[in-house]
Amino acid sequence: MKIDPGNGLKLLCAQCRLPLVSAPVTVRYLGQAFPVELPRCPQCGYTYVPEDLATGKMLQVEQALEDK
């Protein structure tokens, strides 16, 4: 499946210039891991991390660790 960010444009790998495809990825951040589906290059494995994931879920992990 090709990724469409909602504006009709396909996301391309900056290195390979291939369309990114949805793939299961385990994101690790500050010692925590969680599975997500993210756009990924089928050739080089570059994974695009959308802003909402970086500022949402990863922020939650930071806050949980700070509360400990």
Buried (B, 14 or more C-beta within 10 A) or exposed (E): EEBEEEEEEEBBBEEBEBBBBEBEBEBEBEEBEBEBEBBBBEEEEBBBBBEEBEEEBBEEBEEEEEEE
